Amino acid sequence: LAGIVLHPQAVVTRALEWRPLALLGLVSYGVYLLHMPSIDIVQRVLQRLGLADAAWLMFGASLGISILLAALSYAYLERRALRLRDRFRPRSSAAATSAA
């Protein structure tokens, strides 16, 4: 951590600032929440197609669907909820103490 702060041009810092990785960070909680339903859906589809033993296909499809669903969840649910939260947040600490 100190290396990132002291050497902002380091390889690790540049890797963490890479846009796709930063976007994955935005949706990571959604990926966590949605990965099990995604695995279940992909597993059922692959069984119907007779590809139940295709582990790499199941991994790749589950990962892709999880990220896709998490991105949609972030765009249409989380961002709206965050904006709604900001409406009800006190504007300053002085306003919060006077309201109490």
BATITI-971657 format. One record per atom (N, C-alpha, C, O): residue number from 0; atom name; x, y, z. Coordinates in Angstrom, 1 decimal. Example, Ala and Ser with C-alpha at 12.3 -4.5 7.8 and 13.67 -1.06 7.14 Angstrom:
<rs>
<0; N; <13.2; -5.7; 7.8>>;
<0; CA; <12.3; -4.5; 7.8>>;
<0; C; <13.2; -3.3; 7.8>>;
<0; O; <14.2; -3.3; 8.5>>;
<1; N; <12.8; -2.2; 7.1>>;
<1; CA; <13.7; -1.1; 7.1>>;
<1; C; <12.9; 0.0; 7.9>>;
<1; O; <13.4; 1.1; 8.0>>;
</rs>
This chain:
<rs>
<0; N; <0.8; -1.2; 0.0>>;
<0; CA; <0.0; 0.0; 0.0>>;
<0; C; <0.9; 1.3; 0.0>>;
<0; O; <0.6; 2.2; -0.7>>;
<1; N; <1.9; 1.2; 0.8>>;
<1; CA; <2.8; 2.4; 0.9>>;
<1; C; <3.5; 2.6; -0.5>>;
<1; O; <3.7; 3.7; -0.9>>;
<2; N; <3.8; 1.5; -1.2>>;
<2; CA; <4.4; 1.6; -2.5>>;
<2; C; <3.6; 2.3; -3.5>>;
<2; O; <4.0; 3.0; -4.3>>;
<3; N; <2.2; 2.1; -3.4>>;
<3; CA; <1.3; 2.7; -4.3>>;
<3; C; <1.3; 4.2; -4.1>>;
<3; O; <1.2; 5.0; -5.0>>;
<4; N; <1.3; 4.6; -2.8>>;
<4; CA; <1.2; 6.0; -2.4>>;
<4; C; <2.5; 6.7; -2.7>>;
<4; O; <2.5; 7.8; -3.3>>;
<5; N; <3.6; 6.1; -2.4>>;
<5; CA; <5.0; 6.7; -2.6>>;
<5; C; <5.4; 6.7; -4.1>>;
<5; O; <6.2; 7.5; -4.5>>;
<6; N; <5.0; 5.7; -4.8>>;
<6; CA; <5.4; 5.6; -6.2>>;
<6; C; <4.1; 5.4; -7.1>>;
<6; O; <3.8; 4.4; -7.6>>;
<7; N; <3.5; 6.6; -7.4>>;
<7; CA; <2.2; 6.5; -8.1>>;
<7; C; <2.4; 6.0; -9.6>>;
<7; O; <1.4; 5.7; -10.2>>;
<8; N; <3.6; 6.0; -10.1>>;
<8; CA; <3.8; 5.5; -11.5>>;
<8; C; <4.2; 4.1; -11.5>>;
<8; O; <4.5; 3.6; -12.6>>;
<9; N; <4.1; 3.4; -10.4>>;
<9; CA; <4.5; 2.0; -10.3>>;
<9; C; <3.5; 1.1; -11.2>>;
<9; O; <2.4; 1.6; -11.4>>;
<10; N; <4.0; 0.0; -11.5>>;
<10; CA; <3.2; -0.9; -12.3>>;
<10; C; <1.9; -1.3; -11.6>>;
<10; O; <0.8; -1.3; -12.3>>;
<11; N; <1.9; -1.6; -10.4>>;
<11; CA; <0.7; -1.9; -9.6>>;
<11; C; <-0.3; -0.8; -9.6>>;
<11; O; <-1.5; -1.0; -9.8>>;
<12; N; <0.2; 0.4; -9.5>>;
<12; CA; <-0.7; 1.6; -9.5>>;
<12; C; <-1.4; 1.7; -10.8>>;
<12; O; <-2.6; 2.0; -10.9>>;
<13; N; <-0.6; 1.6; -11.9>>;
<13; CA; <-1.1; 1.7; -13.2>>;
<13; C; <-2.1; 0.6; -13.5>>;
<13; O; <-3.1; 0.8; -14.2>>;
<14; N; <-1.8; -0.6; -13.0>>;
<14; CA; <-2.8; -1.7; -13.2>>;
<14; C; <-4.1; -1.4; -12.5>>;
<14; O; <-5.2; -1.7; -13.0>>;
<15; N; <-4.0; -0.9; -11.3>>;
<15; CA; <-5.3; -0.6; -10.5>>;
<15; C; <-6.1; 0.5; -11.1>>;
<15; O; <-7.3; 0.6; -10.9>>;
<16; N; <-5.4; 1.4; -11.9>>;
<16; CA; <-6.1; 2.5; -12.5>>;
<16; C; <-6.6; 2.1; -13.9>>;
<16; O; <-7.3; 2.9; -14.5>>;
<17; N; <-6.3; 0.9; -14.4>>;
<17; CA; <-6.8; 0.5; -15.7>>;
<17; C; <-8.3; 0.5; -15.7>>;
<17; O; <-8.9; -0.1; -14.8>>;
<18; N; <-8.9; 1.1; -16.7>>;
<18; CA; <-10.3; 1.4; -16.7>>;
<18; C; <-11.2; 0.1; -16.6>>;
<18; O; <-12.1; 0.1; -15.8>>;
<19; N; <-10.9; -1.0; -17.3>>;
<19; CA; <-11.7; -2.2; -17.1>>;
<19; C; <-11.7; -2.7; -15.7>>;
<19; O; <-12.7; -3.2; -15.1>>;
<20; N; <-10.5; -2.6; -15.0>>;
<20; CA; <-10.4; -3.1; -13.7>>;
<20; C; <-11.2; -2.2; -12.7>>;
<20; O; <-11.8; -2.6; -11.7>>;
<21; N; <-11.1; -0.9; -13.0>>;
<21; CA; <-11.8; 0.1; -12.1>>;
<21; C; <-13.3; -0.1; -12.3>>;
<21; O; <-14.1; 0.0; -11.3>>;
<22; N; <-13.8; -0.4; -13.5>>;
<22; CA; <-15.2; -0.7; -13.7>>;
<22; C; <-15.7; -1.9; -13.0>>;
<22; O; <-16.8; -2.0; -12.5>>;
<23; N; <-14.8; -2.9; -13.0>>;
<23; CA; <-15.1; -4.2; -12.3>>;
<23; C; <-15.2; -3.9; -10.8>>;
<23; O; <-16.0; -4.5; -10.1>>;
<24; N; <-14.4; -3.0; -10.3>>;
<24; CA; <-14.5; -2.6; -8.9>>;
<24; C; <-15.9; -2.0; -8.6>>;
<24; O; <-16.4; -2.2; -7.5>>;
<25; N; <-16.5; -1.2; -9.5>>;
<25; CA; <-17.8; -0.6; -9.3>>;
<25; C; <-18.9; -1.7; -9.2>>;
<25; O; <-19.8; -1.5; -8.4>>;
<26; N; <-18.8; -2.7; -9.9>>;
<26; CA; <-19.8; -3.7; -9.9>>;
<26; C; <-19.5; -5.0; -9.1>>;
<26; O; <-20.2; -6.0; -9.1>>;
<27; N; <-18.4; -5.0; -8.4>>;
<27; CA; <-17.9; -6.2; -7.7>>;
<27; C; <-18.9; -6.7; -6.7>>;
<27; O; <-19.0; -7.9; -6.5>>;
<28; N; <-19.6; -5.8; -6.0>>;
<28; CA; <-20.5; -6.3; -5.0>>;
<28; C; <-21.7; -7.0; -5.7>>;
<28; O; <-22.2; -8.0; -5.2>>;
<29; N; <-22.1; -6.5; -6.8>>;
<29; CA; <-23.2; -7.1; -7.6>>;
<29; C; <-22.7; -8.5; -8.1>>;
<29; O; <-23.5; -9.4; -8.1>>;
<30; N; <-21.5; -8.6; -8.5>>;
<30; CA; <-20.9; -9.9; -9.0>>;
<30; C; <-21.0; -10.9; -7.8>>;
<30; O; <-21.4; -12.0; -8.0>>;
<31; N; <-20.6; -10.4; -6.6>>;
<31; CA; <-20.7; -11.3; -5.4>>;
<31; C; <-22.1; -11.7; -5.2>>;
<31; O; <-22.3; -12.9; -4.9>>;
<32; N; <-23.1; -10.8; -5.3>>;
<32; CA; <-24.4; -11.2; -5.0>>;
<32; C; <-25.0; -12.1; -6.1>>;
<32; O; <-25.9; -13.0; -5.8>>;
<33; N; <-24.7; -11.9; -7.3>>;
<33; CA; <-25.3; -12.6; -8.4>>;
<33; C; <-24.6; -13.8; -9.0>>;
<33; O; <-25.1; -14.5; -9.9>>;
<34; N; <-23.4; -14.1; -8.4>>;
<34; CA; <-22.6; -15.2; -9.0>>;
<34; C; <-23.3; -16.6; -8.8>>;
<34; O; <-23.2; -17.4; -9.7>>;
<35; N; <-23.9; -16.8; -7.7>>;
<35; CA; <-24.5; -18.1; -7.5>>;
<35; C; <-25.8; -18.3; -8.4>>;
<35; O; <-25.9; -19.4; -9.0>>;
<36; N; <-26.7; -17.4; -8.5>>;
<36; CA; <-27.8; -17.6; -9.4>>;
<36; C; <-27.3; -17.7; -10.9>>;
<36; O; <-27.8; -18.5; -11.6>>;
<37; N; <-26.2; -17.0; -11.2>>;
<37; CA; <-25.6; -17.2; -12.6>>;
<37; C; <-25.1; -18.6; -12.8>>;
<37; O; <-25.3; -19.2; -13.9>>;
<38; N; <-24.4; -19.1; -11.8>>;
<38; CA; <-23.8; -20.4; -11.9>>;
<38; C; <-25.0; -21.4; -12.1>>;
<38; O; <-24.9; -22.4; -12.9>>;
<39; N; <-26.0; -21.3; -11.3>>;
<39; CA; <-27.2; -22.2; -11.4>>;
<39; C; <-27.8; -22.2; -12.7>>;
<39; O; <-28.1; -23.2; -13.3>>;
<40; N; <-28.0; -21.0; -13.3>>;
<40; CA; <-28.7; -20.9; -14.6>>;
<40; C; <-27.8; -21.5; -15.7>>;
<40; O; <-28.3; -22.3; -16.5>>;
<41; N; <-26.5; -21.2; -15.7>>;
<41; CA; <-25.6; -21.8; -16.7>>;
<41; C; <-25.5; -23.3; -16.5>>;
<41; O; <-25.5; -24.0; -17.5>>;
<42; N; <-25.5; -23.8; -15.3>>;
<42; CA; <-25.4; -25.2; -15.1>>;
<42; C; <-26.7; -25.9; -15.7>>;
<42; O; <-26.5; -27.0; -16.3>>;
<43; N; <-27.8; -25.3; -15.4>>;
<43; CA; <-29.1; -25.9; -16.0>>;
<43; C; <-29.1; -25.9; -17.5>>;
<43; O; <-29.5; -26.9; -18.1>>;
<44; N; <-28.7; -24.8; -18.1>>;
<44; CA; <-28.7; -24.7; -19.5>>;
<44; C; <-27.7; -25.7; -20.1>>;
<44; O; <-28.0; -26.4; -21.1>>;
<45; N; <-26.5; -25.8; -19.6>>;
<45; CA; <-25.5; -26.7; -20.1>>;
<45; C; <-25.9; -28.2; -19.9>>;
<45; O; <-25.6; -29.0; -20.8>>;
<46; N; <-26.6; -28.5; -18.9>>;
<46; CA; <-27.2; -29.9; -18.7>>;
<46; C; <-28.2; -30.2; -19.8>>;
<46; O; <-28.2; -31.3; -20.4>>;
<47; N; <-29.0; -29.2; -20.1>>;
<47; CA; <-30.0; -29.4; -21.2>>;
<47; C; <-29.4; -29.6; -22.5>>;
<47; O; <-29.9; -30.3; -23.4>>;
<48; N; <-28.2; -28.9; -22.7>>;
<48; CA; <-27.5; -29.0; -24.0>>;
<48; C; <-26.6; -30.2; -24.0>>;
<48; O; <-26.0; -30.5; -25.1>>;
<49; N; <-26.5; -31.0; -22.9>>;
<49; CA; <-25.6; -32.1; -22.9>>;
<49; C; <-24.1; -31.8; -22.7>>;
<49; O; <-23.3; -32.5; -23.1>>;
<50; N; <-23.9; -30.6; -22.2>>;
<50; CA; <-22.5; -30.1; -22.0>>;
<50; C; <-22.2; -29.9; -20.5>>;
<50; O; <-21.4; -29.0; -20.1>>;
<51; N; <-22.8; -30.8; -19.7>>;
<51; CA; <-22.6; -30.6; -18.2>>;
<51; C; <-21.2; -30.8; -17.8>>;
<51; O; <-20.8; -30.2; -16.7>>;
<52; N; <-20.3; -31.5; -18.5>>;
<52; CA; <-18.9; -31.7; -18.1>>;
<52; C; <-18.0; -30.6; -18.6>>;
<52; O; <-16.8; -30.7; -18.4>>;
<53; N; <-18.5; -29.6; -19.3>>;
<53; CA; <-17.6; -28.6; -19.9>>;
<53; C; <-17.4; -27.5; -18.8>>;
<53; O; <-18.0; -26.4; -18.8>>;
<54; N; <-16.4; -27.8; -18.0>>;
<54; CA; <-16.1; -26.9; -16.8>>;
<54; C; <-15.7; -25.5; -17.3>>;
<54; O; <-16.1; -24.5; -16.7>>;
<55; N; <-14.8; -25.4; -18.3>>;
<55; CA; <-14.3; -24.1; -18.7>>;
<55; C; <-15.5; -23.3; -19.3>>;
<55; O; <-15.5; -22.0; -19.1>>;
<56; N; <-16.3; -23.9; -20.0>>;
<56; CA; <-17.5; -23.3; -20.6>>;
<56; C; <-18.4; -22.7; -19.5>>;
<56; O; <-18.9; -21.6; -19.5>>;
<57; N; <-18.6; -23.6; -18.5>>;
<57; CA; <-19.5; -23.2; -17.3>>;
<57; C; <-18.8; -22.0; -16.6>>;
<57; O; <-19.5; -21.1; -16.2>>;
<58; N; <-17.5; -22.0; -16.4>>;
<58; CA; <-16.8; -21.0; -15.7>>;
<58; C; <-16.9; -19.7; -16.5>>;
<58; O; <-17.3; -18.6; -15.9>>;
<59; N; <-16.6; -19.7; -17.8>>;
<59; CA; <-16.6; -18.5; -18.6>>;
<59; C; <-18.0; -17.9; -18.7>>;
<59; O; <-18.2; -16.7; -18.6>>;
<60; N; <-19.0; -18.8; -19.0>>;
<60; CA; <-20.4; -18.3; -19.1>>;
<60; C; <-20.9; -17.7; -17.8>>;
<60; O; <-21.6; -16.7; -17.8>>;
<61; N; <-20.6; -18.4; -16.7>>;
<61; CA; <-21.1; -17.9; -15.4>>;
<61; C; <-20.5; -16.6; -15.1>>;
<61; O; <-21.1; -15.7; -14.6>>;
<62; N; <-19.2; -16.5; -15.3>>;
<62; CA; <-18.5; -15.2; -15.1>>;
<62; C; <-19.0; -14.1; -15.9>>;
<62; O; <-19.3; -13.0; -15.4>>;
<63; N; <-19.2; -14.3; -17.2>>;
<63; CA; <-19.8; -13.3; -18.1>>;
<63; C; <-21.2; -12.9; -17.7>>;
<63; O; <-21.5; -11.7; -17.7>>;
<64; N; <-22.0; -13.8; -17.4>>;
<64; CA; <-23.4; -13.5; -17.0>>;
<64; C; <-23.4; -12.7; -15.7>>;
<64; O; <-24.2; -11.8; -15.5>>;
<65; N; <-22.5; -13.2; -14.7>>;
<65; CA; <-22.5; -12.5; -13.4>>;
<65; C; <-22.1; -11.0; -13.6>>;
<65; O; <-22.7; -10.1; -13.0>>;
<66; N; <-21.1; -10.8; -14.4>>;
<66; CA; <-20.6; -9.4; -14.7>>;
<66; C; <-21.7; -8.6; -15.4>>;
<66; O; <-21.9; -7.4; -15.1>>;
<67; N; <-22.3; -9.2; -16.4>>;
<67; CA; <-23.4; -8.5; -17.1>>;
<67; C; <-24.5; -8.1; -16.2>>;
<67; O; <-25.0; -7.0; -16.2>>;
<68; N; <-25.0; -9.1; -15.4>>;
<68; CA; <-26.1; -8.8; -14.5>>;
<68; C; <-25.7; -7.7; -13.5>>;
<68; O; <-26.5; -6.9; -13.1>>;
<69; N; <-24.5; -7.8; -13.0>>;
<69; CA; <-24.0; -6.9; -12.0>>;
<69; C; <-23.9; -5.5; -12.6>>;
<69; O; <-24.3; -4.5; -11.9>>;
<70; N; <-23.5; -5.4; -13.8>>;
<70; CA; <-23.4; -4.1; -14.5>>;
<70; C; <-24.8; -3.5; -14.7>>;
<70; O; <-25.0; -2.3; -14.5>>;
<71; N; <-25.8; -4.3; -15.1>>;
<71; CA; <-27.1; -3.8; -15.3>>;
<71; C; <-27.7; -3.4; -13.9>>;
<71; O; <-28.4; -2.4; -13.8>>;
<72; N; <-27.4; -4.2; -12.9>>;
<72; CA; <-27.9; -3.9; -11.5>>;
<72; C; <-27.3; -2.5; -11.1>>;
<72; O; <-28.0; -1.7; -10.5>>;
<73; N; <-26.0; -2.3; -11.3>>;
<73; CA; <-25.4; -1.1; -10.9>>;
<73; C; <-26.0; 0.1; -11.7>>;
<73; O; <-26.3; 1.1; -11.1>>;
<74; N; <-26.2; -0.1; -13.0>>;
<74; CA; <-26.7; 1.0; -13.8>>;
<74; C; <-28.1; 1.4; -13.5>>;
<74; O; <-28.5; 2.6; -13.5>>;
<75; N; <-29.0; 0.4; -13.3>>;
<75; CA; <-30.4; 0.7; -13.1>>;
<75; C; <-30.9; 0.7; -11.7>>;
<75; O; <-32.0; 1.2; -11.4>>;
<76; N; <-30.2; 0.1; -10.8>>;
<76; CA; <-30.6; 0.0; -9.4>>;
<76; C; <-29.7; 0.8; -8.4>>;
<76; O; <-30.2; 1.7; -7.7>>;
<77; N; <-28.5; 0.4; -8.4>>;
<77; CA; <-27.6; 1.0; -7.4>>;
<77; C; <-27.4; 2.5; -7.6>>;
<77; O; <-27.4; 3.2; -6.6>>;
<78; N; <-27.1; 2.9; -8.8>>;
<78; CA; <-26.9; 4.3; -9.0>>;
<78; C; <-28.1; 5.2; -8.6>>;
<78; O; <-28.0; 6.2; -8.0>>;
<79; N; <-29.3; 4.7; -8.9>>;
<79; CA; <-30.5; 5.4; -8.5>>;
<79; C; <-30.7; 5.4; -7.0>>;
<79; O; <-31.1; 6.4; -6.4>>;
<80; N; <-30.4; 4.3; -6.3>>;
<80; CA; <-30.5; 4.2; -4.9>>;
<80; C; <-29.4; 5.2; -4.2>>;
<80; O; <-29.7; 5.8; -3.2>>;
<81; N; <-28.3; 5.3; -4.8>>;
<81; CA; <-27.3; 6.2; -4.3>>;
<81; C; <-27.7; 7.6; -4.4>>;
<81; O; <-27.5; 8.5; -3.5>>;
<82; N; <-28.4; 8.0; -5.6>>;
<82; CA; <-28.9; 9.3; -5.7>>;
<82; C; <-30.0; 9.6; -4.7>>;
<82; O; <-30.1; 10.7; -4.2>>;
<83; N; <-30.9; 8.6; -4.5>>;
<83; CA; <-31.9; 8.8; -3.5>>;
<83; C; <-31.4; 9.0; -2.1>>;
<83; O; <-31.9; 9.8; -1.3>>;
<84; N; <-30.3; 8.2; -1.8>>;
<84; CA; <-29.7; 8.4; -0.5>>;
<84; C; <-29.1; 9.8; -0.3>>;
<84; O; <-29.2; 10.4; 0.7>>;
<85; N; <-28.6; 10.3; -1.4>>;
<85; CA; <-28.0; 11.7; -1.3>>;
<85; C; <-29.1; 12.8; -1.1>>;
<85; O; <-28.8; 13.8; -0.5>>;
<86; N; <-30.3; 12.5; -1.5>>;
<86; CA; <-31.4; 13.4; -1.3>>;
<86; C; <-31.7; 13.6; 0.2>>;
<86; O; <-32.1; 14.7; 0.7>>;
<87; N; <-31.6; 12.5; 1.0>>;
<87; CA; <-31.9; 12.5; 2.4>>;
<87; C; <-30.8; 12.7; 3.3>>;
<87; O; <-31.0; 12.8; 4.5>>;
<88; N; <-29.6; 12.8; 2.8>>;
<88; CA; <-28.4; 13.0; 3.6>>;
<88; C; <-28.3; 14.5; 4.0>>;
<88; O; <-28.6; 15.4; 3.1>>;
<89; N; <-28.0; 14.8; 5.2>>;
<89; CA; <-27.9; 16.2; 5.7>>;
<89; C; <-26.7; 16.9; 4.9>>;
<89; O; <-25.7; 16.2; 4.5>>;
<90; N; <-26.9; 18.1; 4.6>>;
<90; CA; <-26.0; 18.9; 3.7>>;
<90; C; <-24.7; 19.2; 4.5>>;
<90; O; <-23.6; 19.3; 3.9>>;
<91; N; <-24.8; 19.5; 5.8>>;
<91; CA; <-23.6; 19.8; 6.6>>;
<91; C; <-23.9; 19.3; 8.0>>;
<91; O; <-25.0; 18.9; 8.4>>;
<92; N; <-22.8; 19.3; 8.8>>;
<92; CA; <-23.0; 18.8; 10.2>>;
<92; C; <-23.8; 19.8; 11.0>>;
<92; O; <-24.4; 19.4; 12.0>>;
<93; N; <-23.7; 21.1; 10.7>>;
<93; CA; <-24.5; 22.1; 11.4>>;
<93; C; <-26.0; 21.9; 11.1>>;
<93; O; <-26.8; 22.1; 12.0>>;
<94; N; <-26.4; 21.5; 9.9>>;
<94; CA; <-27.8; 21.2; 9.6>>;
<94; C; <-28.2; 20.0; 10.3>>;
<94; O; <-29.4; 19.9; 10.8>>;
<95; N; <-27.4; 19.0; 10.5>>;
<95; CA; <-27.7; 17.8; 11.2>>;
<95; C; <-28.0; 18.0; 12.7>>;
<95; O; <-28.9; 17.5; 13.3>>;
<96; N; <-27.1; 18.9; 13.3>>;
<96; CA; <-27.3; 19.1; 14.7>>;
<96; C; <-28.5; 20.0; 15.0>>;
<96; O; <-29.1; 19.9; 16.1>>;
<97; N; <-28.8; 20.9; 14.1>>;
<97; CA; <-30.0; 21.8; 14.3>>;
<97; C; <-31.3; 21.1; 14.1>>;
<97; O; <-32.3; 21.4; 14.7>>;
<98; N; <-31.3; 20.0; 13.3>>;
<98; CA; <-32.5; 19.2; 13.0>>;
<98; C; <-32.8; 18.3; 14.2>>;
<98; O; <-33.9; 18.0; 14.5>>;
<99; N; <-31.7; 18.0; 15.0>>;
<99; CA; <-31.9; 17.0; 16.1>>;
<99; C; <-32.4; 17.8; 17.3>>;
<99; O; <-32.6; 17.2; 18.3>>;
</rs>
